[in-house]
Amino acid sequence: MRREKRLYSFLGLLLLLAVVYLNWLPGRDPAAPGGGGLKLPVPWLQPRMSFAGRNGTHFVDADTGAPLYVNGWNSYWLLSSRSPALVSEMLRRGRRMGLGVCRTWAFIDGGPGALQISPGRFNEAVFQVLDYIIYEARRNHIRLILCLVNNLDNFGGKAQYVKWAQAAGANLTNSTDSFFYHPTIKGYYKDFVKAILTRRNSYSGIRYSDEPAIFAWELMNEPRCVSNSSGPHLQAWIAEMAAYVKSLDAKHLVTVGIEGFYGTGIAERLGYNPGDWAASFCSDFIQNSAVENIDFASVHAYPDSWLPKASMEEKLRYLSSWVDSHLNDSEHILKKPVLFSEVGYLQHVDGNSTVDRDILLRVVYDKIYDSARKLQAGGGALIWQLMVEGTHMYHDDFSLVARDHPSTYKLITEQSCRLQMLYKNDRDPDWQCPIQP
C-alpha cells in the first residue's frame, strides 16, 4: 500500500509538472538571457507532431503518407530579435491564420548579437533563443524552415566566413566566391552545420535532428556568385553540403534556397527570367535543384523589384509565367516538390492608388491551390514577410503586420482554409477555418 502511494505521489508530481510546463506563458521577460518561460527539457512532454517528408512530387506527412501542401510565411528576424515575447506573438498570429510553416534565419555570424562569434565558437544565450523559437513553434503546431547562412552580408553571411579564413592566414582574394570552394571555409560551414543539427534543445531536451517542428534545412539564402565562371563551384558546393547534412540528419528535408533564376545551360528557359541580369549569378534552377540530396526546389518572386518600370498588368503576366514555368519543370523534369519560399510585393505605395496589390499574391495562391487539387508539384507558398508591433527595425518594403492589412489577412487565411479542406489530416487540430465557405 505504501509503495502504491509513493507511485501515485510520483505520478501526480509528474502530472503537475507537465500541466505547469504546457500551460506556462513564455516570454514575459524579453530581456531574460536565452528566452522566457519555465524550462523542463523532457522530450515526451512535447506536443505530438509528425515529420514532413516527400513522396515524388509532393510533400507528405511522414507518419501517414498523406499529402501536405503548405501555406506559410517568412519572419527572418525571430533570432535577431532575441525576444521570446515577440517570437511567441508572431507564431501565435501565424497559427490564427492557419499558417503551417515559417521560414527564418538560424544564423547570425559575427558582429553584435552573434550566434556564431567566430568559427566553432557560439554565444549560448543566443543559441537558447533559437532553442526557444523551435520549442514555441512546436507548441503552435508550426514547422520551421531554418536557413543556415546568408549570401548577403546581412547578419555576417558568406563574406564573414571569408574574413574569418583570411584572418586565419588563408591565401584568399576578397571575392566571396571562395566561400564555395576553399577547404578552410567549407570546413567552417560544416562545423557550424554540425553544431546546429546535433544541438540538444534546452527547452525540450530534443536534438534538432530529431525535432519534427523543423520542416527543412536550407543551405543558404539566395546563393549567388560574383563571377559567372564560379557556377561549377556553386554546383559542387550544393552537392557536397546537401550530402553532409543528410549524413548527420536523415529525417529532415533539405533545400538549396535559390531564387529560381535559370542559367545559360538551357537557352530556351532564359526568357522566363526577369531580365538578362538574372542569368549572371551562376545559379541555375534546374541544375541546382536536381542534386540527389536536395529534396525540393525553392523559388522566390518579387515582381515589383524585378520589374520596377512595368505596369501591374505586365507584372501579373510575368508572375503567372514565372510560376507556371517552375511548376512544370518541377513536375516533369525535377520530379520534386517546389516551394515558393519568398513571395513579396510592395506594401508602401501611393495611398491614393486604387490598384489591388494583393492580386500578385492571389496569382501565386491560385496556382498552388490548383497544383494541390491535382496532387502535383506546387508544394506551397510563403509570403515575405510578416511582422508584429515592435519589430520595425527589421522592416523592409515588403513587410507587413497582417492584421493592419485586412484584405491581405483575409486572403492569407482563405488560402489556409481551402488547403485544409483538400487535405485535413496534417492540420493543426486546434485550428478551424474562421471564414464561412
Contacts in CASP RR format, 6 or more apart in sequence:
PFRMAT RR
TARGET T0000
AUTHOR 0000-0000-0000
METHOD contacts of the structure
MODEL  1
MRREKRLYSFLGLLLLLAVVYLNWLPGRDPAAPGGGGLKLPVPWLQPRMS
FAGRNGTHFVDADTGAPLYVNGWNSYWLLSSRSPALVSEMLRRGRRMGLG
VCRTWAFIDGGPGALQISPGRFNEAVFQVLDYIIYEARRNHIRLILCLVN
NLDNFGGKAQYVKWAQAAGANLTNSTDSFFYHPTIKGYYKDFVKAILTRR
NSYSGIRYSDEPAIFAWELMNEPRCVSNSSGPHLQAWIAEMAAYVKSLDA
KHLVTVGIEGFYGTGIAERLGYNPGDWAASFCSDFIQNSAVENIDFASVH
AYPDSWLPKASMEEKLRYLSSWVDSHLNDSEHILKKPVLFSEVGYLQHVD
GNSTVDRDILLRVVYDKIYDSARKLQAGGGALIWQLMVEGTHMYHDDFSL
VARDHPSTYKLITEQSCRLQMLYKNDRDPDWQCPIQP
17 40 0 8 1.000
18 45 0 8 1.000
20 38 0 8 1.000
20 40 0 8 1.000
21 38 0 8 1.000
21 40 0 8 1.000
21 42 0 8 1.000
21 45 0 8 1.000
22 45 0 8 1.000
22 47 0 8 1.000
22 139 0 8 1.000
24 37 0 8 1.000
24 38 0 8 1.000
25 37 0 8 1.000
26 35 0 8 1.000
26 36 0 8 1.000
26 37 0 8 1.000
26 38 0 8 1.000
26 84 0 8 1.000
26 88 0 8 1.000
26 132 0 8 1.000
26 136 0 8 1.000
27 35 0 8 1.000
27 36 0 8 1.000
27 37 0 8 1.000
27 83 0 8 1.000
27 84 0 8 1.000
27 85 0 8 1.000
27 87 0 8 1.000
27 88 0 8 1.000
28 36 0 8 1.000
28 37 0 8 1.000
28 85 0 8 1.000
29 36 0 8 1.000
29 84 0 8 1.000
30 36 0 8 1.000
30 82 0 8 1.000
30 83 0 8 1.000
30 84 0 8 1.000
30 85 0 8 1.000
30 86 0 8 1.000
32 84 0 8 1.000
33 125 0 8 1.000
33 128 0 8 1.000
34 82 0 8 1.000
34 84 0 8 1.000
34 125 0 8 1.000
34 126 0 8 1.000
34 127 0 8 1.000
34 128 0 8 1.000
34 129 0 8 1.000
34 131 0 8 1.000
34 132 0 8 1.000
35 82 0 8 1.000
35 84 0 8 1.000
35 128 0 8 1.000
35 129 0 8 1.000
35 132 0 8 1.000
36 84 0 8 1.000
36 132 0 8 1.000
37 84 0 8 1.000
39 202 0 8 1.000
39 203 0 8 1.000
41 200 0 8 1.000
41 201 0 8 1.000
41 202 0 8 1.000
41 203 0 8 1.000
41 204 0 8 1.000
41 205 0 8 1.000
42 204 0 8 1.000
42 205 0 8 1.000
43 204 0 8 1.000
43 205 0 8 1.000
43 206 0 8 1.000
45 204 0 8 1.000
46 135 0 8 1.000
46 138 0 8 1.000
46 204 0 8 1.000
46 206 0 8 1.000
47 138 0 8 1.000
47 139 0 8 1.000
47 141 0 8 1.000
49 138 0 8 1.000
49 141 0 8 1.000
49 143 0 8 1.000
49 212 0 8 1.000
49 213 0 8 1.000
50 61 0 8 1.000
50 62 0 8 1.000
50 63 0 8 1.000
50 64 0 8 1.000
50 212 0 8 1.000
50 426 0 8 1.000
51 62 0 8 1.000
51 63 0 8 1.000
51 212 0 8 1.000
51 251 0 8 1.000
51 252 0 8 1.000
52 59 0 8 1.000
52 60 0 8 1.000
52 61 0 8 1.000
52 62 0 8 1.000
52 68 0 8 1.000
52 143 0 8 1.000
52 212 0 8 1.000
52 215 0 8 1.000
52 216 0 8 1.000
52 253 0 8 1.000
53 59 0 8 1.000
53 60 0 8 1.000
53 61 0 8 1.000
53 62 0 8 1.000
53 68 0 8 1.000
53 253 0 8 1.000
53 295 0 8 1.000
54 60 0 8 1.000
54 253 0 8 1.000
54 295 0 8 1.000
54 296 0 8 1.000
54 336 0 8 1.000
54 337 0 8 1.000
55 65 0 8 1.000
56 335 0 8 1.000
56 336 0 8 1.000
56 337 0 8 1.000
57 330 0 8 1.000
57 331 0 8 1.000
57 335 0 8 1.000
57 336 0 8 1.000
57 337 0 8 1.000
57 376 0 8 1.000
57 377 0 8 1.000
57 378 0 8 1.000
58 67 0 8 1.000
58 68 0 8 1.000
58 69 0 8 1.000
58 337 0 8 1.000
58 375 0 8 1.000
58 376 0 8 1.000
58 377 0 8 1.000
58 378 0 8 1.000
58 379 0 8 1.000
59 67 0 8 1.000
59 68 0 8 1.000
59 69 0 8 1.000
59 70 0 8 1.000
59 253 0 8 1.000
59 296 0 8 1.000
59 337 0 8 1.000
59 379 0 8 1.000
60 66 0 8 1.000
60 67 0 8 1.000
60 68 0 8 1.000
61 68 0 8 1.000
61 425 0 8 1.000
61 426 0 8 1.000
62 251 0 8 1.000
64 425 0 8 1.000
64 426 0 8 1.000
66 423 0 8 1.000
66 425 0 8 1.000
66 426 0 8 1.000
67 372 0 8 1.000
67 375 0 8 1.000
67 422 0 8 1.000
67 423 0 8 1.000
68 423 0 8 1.000
68 426 0 8 1.000
69 368 0 8 1.000
69 371 0 8 1.000
69 372 0 8 1.000
69 378 0 8 1.000
69 379 0 8 1.000
69 380 0 8 1.000
69 419 0 8 1.000
69 422 0 8 1.000
69 423 0 8 1.000
70 100 0 8 1.000
70 101 0 8 1.000
70 215 0 8 1.000
70 339 0 8 1.000
70 379 0 8 1.000
70 380 0 8 1.000
70 381 0 8 1.000
70 382 0 8 1.000
70 419 0 8 1.000
71 98 0 8 1.000
71 99 0 8 1.000
71 100 0 8 1.000
71 101 0 8 1.000
71 365 0 8 1.000
71 380 0 8 1.000
71 381 0 8 1.000
71 412 0 8 1.000
71 415 0 8 1.000
71 416 0 8 1.000
71 419 0 8 1.000
72 94 0 8 1.000
72 99 0 8 1.000
72 100 0 8 1.000
72 101 0 8 1.000
72 102 0 8 1.000
72 103 0 8 1.000
72 380 0 8 1.000
72 381 0 8 1.000
72 382 0 8 1.000
72 383 0 8 1.000
73 94 0 8 1.000
73 99 0 8 1.000
73 101 0 8 1.000
73 102 0 8 1.000
73 103 0 8 1.000
73 382 0 8 1.000
73 383 0 8 1.000
73 384 0 8 1.000
73 385 0 8 1.000
73 386 0 8 1.000
73 412 0 8 1.000
74 102 0 8 1.000
74 103 0 8 1.000
74 104 0 8 1.000
74 341 0 8 1.000
74 342 0 8 1.000
74 382 0 8 1.000
74 383 0 8 1.000
74 384 0 8 1.000
74 385 0 8 1.000
74 386 0 8 1.000
75 90 0 8 1.000
75 102 0 8 1.000
75 103 0 8 1.000
75 104 0 8 1.000
75 385 0 8 1.000
75 386 0 8 1.000
75 387 0 8 1.000
76 103 0 8 1.000
76 104 0 8 1.000
76 105 0 8 1.000
76 147 0 8 1.000
76 385 0 8 1.000
76 394 0 8 1.000
77 104 0 8 1.000
77 105 0 8 1.000
77 387 0 8 1.000
77 391 0 8 1.000
77 394 0 8 1.000
78 86 0 8 1.000
78 87 0 8 1.000
78 90 0 8 1.000
78 102 0 8 1.000
78 104 0 8 1.000
78 105 0 8 1.000
78 133 0 8 1.000
79 104 0 8 1.000
79 105 0 8 1.000
79 106 0 8 1.000
79 107 0 8 1.000
79 108 0 8 1.000
79 115 0 8 1.000
79 126 0 8 1.000
79 129 0 8 1.000
79 130 0 8 1.000
79 133 0 8 1.000
80 105 0 8 1.000
80 108 0 8 1.000
80 113 0 8 1.000
80 155 0 8 1.000
80 394 0 8 1.000
81 87 0 8 1.000
81 391 0 8 1.000
81 394 0 8 1.000
82 113 0 8 1.000
82 126 0 8 1.000
82 129 0 8 1.000
84 129 0 8 1.000
84 132 0 8 1.000
84 136 0 8 1.000
86 388 0 8 1.000
86 390 0 8 1.000
86 391 0 8 1.000
87 129 0 8 1.000
87 132 0 8 1.000
87 133 0 8 1.000
87 136 0 8 1.000
88 136 0 8 1.000
89 388 0 8 1.000
90 102 0 8 1.000
90 386 0 8 1.000
90 387 0 8 1.000
90 388 0 8 1.000
91 102 0 8 1.000
91 136 0 8 1.000
91 137 0 8 1.000
91 140 0 8 1.000
91 142 0 8 1.000
92 140 0 8 1.000
93 386 0 8 1.000
93 388 0 8 1.000
93 402 0 8 1.000
93 403 0 8 1.000
94 100 0 8 1.000
94 102 0 8 1.000
94 140 0 8 1.000
94 142 0 8 1.000
94 386 0 8 1.000
94 402 0 8 1.000
95 140 0 8 1.000
95 141 0 8 1.000
95 142 0 8 1.000
95 428 0 8 1.000
95 431 0 8 1.000
96 431 0 8 1.000
97 402 0 8 1.000
97 409 0 8 1.000
97 412 0 8 1.000
97 413 0 8 1.000
97 416 0 8 1.000
98 413 0 8 1.000
98 416 0 8 1.000
98 417 0 8 1.000
98 420 0 8 1.000
98 427 0 8 1.000
98 428 0 8 1.000
98 431 0 8 1.000
98 433 0 8 1.000
99 142 0 8 1.000
99 412 0 8 1.000
99 416 0 8 1.000
100 141 0 8 1.000
100 142 0 8 1.000
100 143 0 8 1.000
100 416 0 8 1.000
100 428 0 8 1.000
101 142 0 8 1.000
101 143 0 8 1.000
101 144 0 8 1.000
101 145 0 8 1.000
101 215 0 8 1.000
101 382 0 8 1.000
102 137 0 8 1.000
102 142 0 8 1.000
102 143 0 8 1.000
102 144 0 8 1.000
102 145 0 8 1.000
102 382 0 8 1.000
103 144 0 8 1.000
103 145 0 8 1.000
103 147 0 8 1.000
103 218 0 8 1.000
103 341 0 8 1.000
103 342 0 8 1.000
103 382 0 8 1.000
104 133 0 8 1.000
104 144 0 8 1.000
104 145 0 8 1.000
104 146 0 8 1.000
104 147 0 8 1.000
105 146 0 8 1.000
105 147 0 8 1.000
105 150 0 8 1.000
105 155 0 8 1.000
105 221 0 8 1.000
106 115 0 8 1.000
106 130 0 8 1.000
106 146 0 8 1.000
106 147 0 8 1.000
106 148 0 8 1.000
106 196 0 8 1.000
107 115 0 8 1.000
107 116 0 8 1.000
107 147 0 8 1.000
107 148 0 8 1.000
107 149 0 8 1.000
107 150 0 8 1.000
107 155 0 8 1.000
107 156 0 8 1.000
107 157 0 8 1.000
107 192 0 8 1.000
108 114 0 8 1.000
108 115 0 8 1.000
108 116 0 8 1.000
108 126 0 8 1.000
108 155 0 8 1.000
108 156 0 8 1.000
109 115 0 8 1.000
109 116 0 8 1.000
109 149 0 8 1.000
109 150 0 8 1.000
109 155 0 8 1.000
109 156 0 8 1.000
109 157 0 8 1.000
109 160 0 8 1.000
109 161 0 8 1.000
110 116 0 8 1.000
110 117 0 8 1.000
110 118 0 8 1.000
110 156 0 8 1.000
110 160 0 8 1.000
111 156 0 8 1.000
113 123 0 8 1.000
113 126 0 8 1.000
114 123 0 8 1.000
114 126 0 8 1.000
115 122 0 8 1.000
115 123 0 8 1.000
115 126 0 8 1.000
115 127 0 8 1.000
115 130 0 8 1.000
116 122 0 8 1.000
116 192 0 8 1.000
117 123 0 8 1.000
118 164 0 8 1.000
119 161 0 8 1.000
119 164 0 8 1.000
119 168 0 8 1.000
119 188 0 8 1.000
119 191 0 8 1.000
119 192 0 8 1.000
120 188 0 8 1.000
120 191 0 8 1.000
120 192 0 8 1.000
120 195 0 8 1.000
122 195 0 8 1.000
127 199 0 8 1.000
127 202 0 8 1.000
128 202 0 8 1.000
128 203 0 8 1.000
130 199 0 8 1.000
131 199 0 8 1.000
131 201 0 8 1.000
131 202 0 8 1.000
131 203 0 8 1.000
131 204 0 8 1.000
132 203 0 8 1.000
133 144 0 8 1.000
134 144 0 8 1.000
134 201 0 8 1.000
134 203 0 8 1.000
134 204 0 8 1.000
134 208 0 8 1.000
134 211 0 8 1.000
134 213 0 8 1.000
134 214 0 8 1.000
135 201 0 8 1.000
135 203 0 8 1.000
135 204 0 8 1.000
135 213 0 8 1.000
137 143 0 8 1.000
137 144 0 8 1.000
137 213 0 8 1.000
138 204 0 8 1.000
138 211 0 8 1.000
138 212 0 8 1.000
138 213 0 8 1.000
140 428 0 8 1.000
141 428 0 8 1.000
141 429 0 8 1.000
141 430 0 8 1.000
141 431 0 8 1.000
142 213 0 8 1.000
143 212 0 8 1.000
143 213 0 8 1.000
143 214 0 8 1.000
143 215 0 8 1.000
144 213 0 8 1.000
144 214 0 8 1.000
144 215 0 8 1.000
145 214 0 8 1.000
145 215 0 8 1.000
145 216 0 8 1.000
145 217 0 8 1.000
145 218 0 8 1.000
145 255 0 8 1.000
145 341 0 8 1.000
145 382 0 8 1.000
146 196 0 8 1.000
146 214 0 8 1.000
146 216 0 8 1.000
146 217 0 8 1.000
146 218 0 8 1.000
147 218 0 8 1.000
147 220 0 8 1.000
147 221 0 8 1.000
147 257 0 8 1.000
148 189 0 8 1.000
148 192 0 8 1.000
148 193 0 8 1.000
148 196 0 8 1.000
148 217 0 8 1.000
148 218 0 8 1.000
148 219 0 8 1.000
148 220 0 8 1.000
149 157 0 8 1.000
149 158 0 8 1.000
149 161 0 8 1.000
149 189 0 8 1.000
149 192 0 8 1.000
149 219 0 8 1.000
149 220 0 8 1.000
149 221 0 8 1.000
150 156 0 8 1.000
150 157 0 8 1.000
150 158 0 8 1.000
150 220 0 8 1.000
150 221 0 8 1.000
150 222 0 8 1.000
151 157 0 8 1.000
151 158 0 8 1.000
151 220 0 8 1.000
151 221 0 8 1.000
151 222 0 8 1.000
151 223 0 8 1.000
151 224 0 8 1.000
152 221 0 8 1.000
152 222 0 8 1.000
153 159 0 8 1.000
153 160 0 8 1.000
158 176 0 8 1.000
158 179 0 8 1.000
158 220 0 8 1.000
159 176 0 8 1.000
161 179 0 8 1.000
161 185 0 8 1.000
161 188 0 8 1.000
161 189 0 8 1.000
162 172 0 8 1.000
162 174 0 8 1.000
162 175 0 8 1.000
162 176 0 8 1.000
162 178 0 8 1.000
162 179 0 8 1.000
162 185 0 8 1.000
164 185 0 8 1.000
164 188 0 8 1.000
165 172 0 8 1.000
165 178 0 8 1.000
165 182 0 8 1.000
165 184 0 8 1.000
165 185 0 8 1.000
165 188 0 8 1.000
166 172 0 8 1.000
168 184 0 8 1.000
170 182 0 8 1.000
170 184 0 8 1.000
170 185 0 8 1.000
172 178 0 8 1.000
172 182 0 8 1.000
175 226 0 8 1.000
175 227 0 8 1.000
176 226 0 8 1.000
177 225 0 8 1.000
177 226 0 8 1.000
177 227 0 8 1.000
177 230 0 8 1.000
177 233 0 8 1.000
178 185 0 8 1.000
179 185 0 8 1.000
179 189 0 8 1.000
179 237 0 8 1.000
180 225 0 8 1.000
180 230 0 8 1.000
180 233 0 8 1.000
180 234 0 8 1.000
180 236 0 8 1.000
180 237 0 8 1.000
181 230 0 8 1.000
181 233 0 8 1.000
181 236 0 8 1.000
181 237 0 8 1.000
186 237 0 8 1.000
186 240 0 8 1.000
186 241 0 8 1.000
189 241 0 8 1.000
190 241 0 8 1.000
190 244 0 8 1.000
193 241 0 8 1.000
193 244 0 8 1.000
193 245 0 8 1.000
193 248 0 8 1.000
194 248 0 8 1.000
196 208 0 8 1.000
197 207 0 8 1.000
197 208 0 8 1.000
197 209 0 8 1.000
197 217 0 8 1.000
197 245 0 8 1.000
197 248 0 8 1.000
197 249 0 8 1.000
198 207 0 8 1.000
198 208 0 8 1.000
198 209 0 8 1.000
198 248 0 8 1.000
199 207 0 8 1.000
199 208 0 8 1.000
200 206 0 8 1.000
200 207 0 8 1.000
200 208 0 8 1.000
201 207 0 8 1.000
201 208 0 8 1.000
201 211 0 8 1.000
204 211 0 8 1.000
208 214 0 8 1.000
208 249 0 8 1.000
209 248 0 8 1.000
209 249 0 8 1.000
209 251 0 8 1.000
209 252 0 8 1.000
210 251 0 8 1.000
214 252 0 8 1.000
215 252 0 8 1.000
215 253 0 8 1.000
216 252 0 8 1.000
216 253 0 8 1.000
216 254 0 8 1.000
216 255 0 8 1.000
216 295 0 8 1.000
216 296 0 8 1.000
217 245 0 8 1.000
217 249 0 8 1.000
217 252 0 8 1.000
217 253 0 8 1.000
217 254 0 8 1.000
217 255 0 8 1.000
218 254 0 8 1.000
218 255 0 8 1.000
218 256 0 8 1.000
218 257 0 8 1.000
218 298 0 8 1.000
218 341 0 8 1.000
219 238 0 8 1.000
219 241 0 8 1.000
219 242 0 8 1.000
219 245 0 8 1.000
219 254 0 8 1.000
219 255 0 8 1.000
219 256 0 8 1.000
219 257 0 8 1.000
220 256 0 8 1.000
220 257 0 8 1.000
221 257 0 8 1.000
222 257 0 8 1.000
222 258 0 8 1.000
222 259 0 8 1.000
222 300 0 8 1.000
223 234 0 8 1.000
223 238 0 8 1.000
223 256 0 8 1.000
223 257 0 8 1.000
223 258 0 8 1.000
223 283 0 8 1.000
224 281 0 8 1.000
224 282 0 8 1.000
224 283 0 8 1.000
225 231 0 8 1.000
225 233 0 8 1.000
225 234 0 8 1.000
225 281 0 8 1.000
225 282 0 8 1.000
225 283 0 8 1.000
227 282 0 8 1.000
228 264 0 8 1.000
228 279 0 8 1.000
228 280 0 8 1.000
228 281 0 8 1.000
228 282 0 8 1.000
229 282 0 8 1.000
230 282 0 8 1.000
231 282 0 8 1.000
231 283 0 8 1.000
231 284 0 8 1.000
234 282 0 8 1.000
234 283 0 8 1.000
234 288 0 8 1.000
235 284 0 8 1.000
235 287 0 8 1.000
235 288 0 8 1.000
235 291 0 8 1.000
238 256 0 8 1.000
238 288 0 8 1.000
238 291 0 8 1.000
238 294 0 8 1.000
239 291 0 8 1.000
239 292 0 8 1.000
239 293 0 8 1.000
242 254 0 8 1.000
242 256 0 8 1.000
242 291 0 8 1.000
242 292 0 8 1.000
242 293 0 8 1.000
242 294 0 8 1.000
243 292 0 8 1.000
243 293 0 8 1.000
245 252 0 8 1.000
245 254 0 8 1.000
245 293 0 8 1.000
246 254 0 8 1.000
246 293 0 8 1.000
253 295 0 8 1.000
253 296 0 8 1.000
254 293 0 8 1.000
254 294 0 8 1.000
254 295 0 8 1.000
255 294 0 8 1.000
255 295 0 8 1.000
255 296 0 8 1.000
255 297 0 8 1.000
255 298 0 8 1.000
255 339 0 8 1.000
255 341 0 8 1.000
256 288 0 8 1.000
256 289 0 8 1.000
256 291 0 8 1.000
256 294 0 8 1.000
256 297 0 8 1.000
256 298 0 8 1.000
257 298 0 8 1.000
257 341 0 8 1.000
258 283 0 8 1.000
258 285 0 8 1.000
258 288 0 8 1.000
258 289 0 8 1.000
258 297 0 8 1.000
258 298 0 8 1.000
258 299 0 8 1.000
259 283 0 8 1.000
259 298 0 8 1.000
259 299 0 8 1.000
259 300 0 8 1.000
259 342 0 8 1.000
260 283 0 8 1.000
260 285 0 8 1.000
260 297 0 8 1.000
260 298 0 8 1.000
260 299 0 8 1.000
260 300 0 8 1.000
260 326 0 8 1.000
261 273 0 8 1.000
261 278 0 8 1.000
261 279 0 8 1.000
261 281 0 8 1.000
261 283 0 8 1.000
261 284 0 8 1.000
261 285 0 8 1.000
262 269 0 8 1.000
262 270 0 8 1.000
262 271 0 8 1.000
262 272 0 8 1.000
262 273 0 8 1.000
262 278 0 8 1.000
262 279 0 8 1.000
262 284 0 8 1.000
262 285 0 8 1.000
262 286 0 8 1.000
263 269 0 8 1.000
263 270 0 8 1.000
263 273 0 8 1.000
263 279 0 8 1.000
263 282 0 8 1.000
263 283 0 8 1.000
263 284 0 8 1.000
263 285 0 8 1.000
263 287 0 8 1.000
264 270 0 8 1.000
264 279 0 8 1.000
264 284 0 8 1.000
265 284 0 8 1.000
265 287 0 8 1.000
266 284 0 8 1.000
266 286 0 8 1.000
269 285 0 8 1.000
269 286 0 8 1.000
269 325 0 8 1.000
269 329 0 8 1.000
270 276 0 8 1.000
270 279 0 8 1.000
272 321 0 8 1.000
272 322 0 8 1.000
272 325 0 8 1.000
273 279 0 8 1.000
274 303 0 8 1.000
274 306 0 8 1.000
274 307 0 8 1.000
274 318 0 8 1.000
274 322 0 8 1.000
275 306 0 8 1.000
278 306 0 8 1.000
285 297 0 8 1.000
285 299 0 8 1.000
285 326 0 8 1.000
285 329 0 8 1.000
286 329 0 8 1.000
286 333 0 8 1.000
286 334 0 8 1.000
288 294 0 8 1.000
289 296 0 8 1.000
289 297 0 8 1.000
289 298 0 8 1.000
289 330 0 8 1.000
289 334 0 8 1.000
289 336 0 8 1.000
289 338 0 8 1.000
290 333 0 8 1.000
290 334 0 8 1.000
294 336 0 8 1.000
295 336 0 8 1.000
295 337 0 8 1.000
296 336 0 8 1.000
296 337 0 8 1.000
296 338 0 8 1.000
296 339 0 8 1.000
296 379 0 8 1.000
297 326 0 8 1.000
297 330 0 8 1.000
297 334 0 8 1.000
297 336 0 8 1.000
297 337 0 8 1.000
297 338 0 8 1.000
297 339 0 8 1.000
298 338 0 8 1.000
298 339 0 8 1.000
298 340 0 8 1.000
298 341 0 8 1.000
299 322 0 8 1.000
299 323 0 8 1.000
299 326 0 8 1.000
299 338 0 8 1.000
299 339 0 8 1.000
299 340 0 8 1.000
299 341 0 8 1.000
300 340 0 8 1.000
300 341 0 8 1.000
300 342 0 8 1.000
300 343 0 8 1.000
300 384 0 8 1.000
301 319 0 8 1.000
301 322 0 8 1.000
301 323 0 8 1.000
301 340 0 8 1.000
301 342 0 8 1.000
301 343 0 8 1.000
301 344 0 8 1.000
301 364 0 8 1.000
302 342 0 8 1.000
302 344 0 8 1.000
302 345 0 8 1.000
302 398 0 8 1.000
303 310 0 8 1.000
303 315 0 8 1.000
303 316 0 8 1.000
303 318 0 8 1.000
303 319 0 8 1.000
303 322 0 8 1.000
303 345 0 8 1.000
303 360 0 8 1.000
304 315 0 8 1.000
304 344 0 8 1.000
304 345 0 8 1.000
304 346 0 8 1.000
304 360 0 8 1.000
305 346 0 8 1.000
305 397 0 8 1.000
306 318 0 8 1.000
307 314 0 8 1.000
307 315 0 8 1.000
307 318 0 8 1.000
310 318 0 8 1.000
312 355 0 8 1.000
312 359 0 8 1.000
315 360 0 8 1.000
316 359 0 8 1.000
316 360 0 8 1.000
316 363 0 8 1.000
319 360 0 8 1.000
319 363 0 8 1.000
319 364 0 8 1.000
320 363 0 8 1.000
320 367 0 8 1.000
323 340 0 8 1.000
323 363 0 8 1.000
323 364 0 8 1.000
323 367 0 8 1.000
324 367 0 8 1.000
326 338 0 8 1.000
326 340 0 8 1.000
327 338 0 8 1.000
327 367 0 8 1.000
327 371 0 8 1.000
327 376 0 8 1.000
327 377 0 8 1.000
327 378 0 8 1.000
329 338 0 8 1.000
330 336 0 8 1.000
330 337 0 8 1.000
330 338 0 8 1.000
330 377 0 8 1.000
330 378 0 8 1.000
331 376 0 8 1.000
331 377 0 8 1.000
331 378 0 8 1.000
334 377 0 8 1.000
335 377 0 8 1.000
336 377 0 8 1.000
337 377 0 8 1.000
337 378 0 8 1.000
337 379 0 8 1.000
338 377 0 8 1.000
338 378 0 8 1.000
338 379 0 8 1.000
339 378 0 8 1.000
339 379 0 8 1.000
339 380 0 8 1.000
339 381 0 8 1.000
339 382 0 8 1.000
340 364 0 8 1.000
340 368 0 8 1.000
340 378 0 8 1.000
340 380 0 8 1.000
340 381 0 8 1.000
340 382 0 8 1.000
341 382 0 8 1.000
342 382 0 8 1.000
342 384 0 8 1.000
342 385 0 8 1.000
343 360 0 8 1.000
343 361 0 8 1.000
343 364 0 8 1.000
343 381 0 8 1.000
343 382 0 8 1.000
343 383 0 8 1.000
343 384 0 8 1.000
344 360 0 8 1.000
344 361 0 8 1.000
344 383 0 8 1.000
344 384 0 8 1.000
344 385 0 8 1.000
344 398 0 8 1.000
345 357 0 8 1.000
345 360 0 8 1.000
345 361 0 8 1.000
345 398 0 8 1.000
346 357 0 8 1.000
346 397 0 8 1.000
346 398 0 8 1.000
347 357 0 8 1.000
347 397 0 8 1.000
347 398 0 8 1.000
347 399 0 8 1.000
347 400 0 8 1.000
347 405 0 8 1.000
348 397 0 8 1.000
349 355 0 8 1.000
349 357 0 8 1.000
356 407 0 8 1.000
358 407 0 8 1.000
358 408 0 8 1.000
358 411 0 8 1.000
361 383 0 8 1.000
361 408 0 8 1.000
361 411 0 8 1.000
361 412 0 8 1.000
362 411 0 8 1.000
364 381 0 8 1.000
365 381 0 8 1.000
365 411 0 8 1.000
365 415 0 8 1.000
367 378 0 8 1.000
368 378 0 8 1.000
368 379 0 8 1.000
368 380 0 8 1.000
368 381 0 8 1.000
368 415 0 8 1.000
369 415 0 8 1.000
369 418 0 8 1.000
369 419 0 8 1.000
369 422 0 8 1.000
371 377 0 8 1.000
371 378 0 8 1.000
371 379 0 8 1.000
372 378 0 8 1.000
372 379 0 8 1.000
372 380 0 8 1.000
372 419 0 8 1.000
372 422 0 8 1.000
372 423 0 8 1.000
373 422 0 8 1.000
381 415 0 8 1.000
383 412 0 8 1.000
384 398 0 8 1.000
384 399 0 8 1.000
385 396 0 8 1.000
385 398 0 8 1.000
385 399 0 8 1.000
385 400 0 8 1.000
386 399 0 8 1.000
386 400 0 8 1.000
386 401 0 8 1.000
386 402 0 8 1.000
387 394 0 8 1.000
387 395 0 8 1.000
387 399 0 8 1.000
387 400 0 8 1.000
387 401 0 8 1.000
388 401 0 8 1.000
389 401 0 8 1.000
400 408 0 8 1.000
402 408 0 8 1.000
402 409 0 8 1.000
402 412 0 8 1.000
403 409 0 8 1.000
410 435 0 8 1.000
413 433 0 8 1.000
413 434 0 8 1.000
413 435 0 8 1.000
414 435 0 8 1.000
416 433 0 8 1.000
417 433 0 8 1.000
417 435 0 8 1.000
417 437 0 8 1.000
420 427 0 8 1.000
420 433 0 8 1.000
421 433 0 8 1.000
421 437 0 8 1.000
END
